[in-house]
Amino acid sequence: MARPYWKGFLKLSLVTCPITLTPATTEGEKVKFHTLNRKTGERIYTRYVDSVSGKTVEKDDQARAYEKGEDDYVVLEEEDLDAVQLESTRTVDIAQFAPADSVDWTFLDSPYFVVPDAEVSEEAFIIIREAMANEHVVGLASLVLGGRERAVMLQPWENGIVLWTLRFGDEVRDENEYWKEVEEAPVDKKMLSMIEQLIKDRTTKWSEAFVKDPVQDRLLDIIKSKKTHKGKPKPAEAEPVDTGGSNVIDLMAALKKSLEATPEKETGKSRRR
């Protein structure tokens, strides 16, 4: 079990309880690489260097700055950055609620599991969670994480609460700018029914198997083979694709072929499952 990333308090009006936040996702299992000097086999480290002199800049001499124009910077000190943070960095104070389905998914950033930090706080935690679930709402609050003030959303989830950090408004693009490029046209009813049949034939229960990382598995295989065998493993040869001598796809023919090739239609078992 992962260690808590953050400890503090969950507050709703006069109801307060100690909580912990733990990241709901992890990249600990991902294959990670280091950069080596091929000649010596030693690791290479990144250093900040002055763009003019080329000399390494020590940490104490590094400063954060905002570029106003070409070669025109404003340096910000730590006290400047601290001045814009929340007064409290240890409390998730639920300021308001919103219907659970009203928050656009594109604003959801990183999820954290929220759990009570003490046995005496479980009752208050459960009451807040159950009340939100019964009212079909999510809580909205602000929180400082990683030295940065973030808007967060609290969502009741089974026996706990999931806290989502929310992307800032200027980070989310307006979808209408893209949808307007899609021209509206009359829909062929016969092809529509064929697509609907394809969807029915291929509908199944959600499984984590859908989100496996095949690249990661292949990398691990290569790494394993390099440990036990010297030399590069031979890459698998790709099977030739029959394009039928044309790049033009007949949509109706493709739909008919898809329906004929549906495994569930051949066995009849998958749909019953």
Summary of the structure (lengths in Angstrom):
residues: 273
radius of gyration: 27.1
end to end distance: 33.9
largest distance: 72.3
contacts: 533
relative contact order: 0.11
helix: 32%
strand: 27%
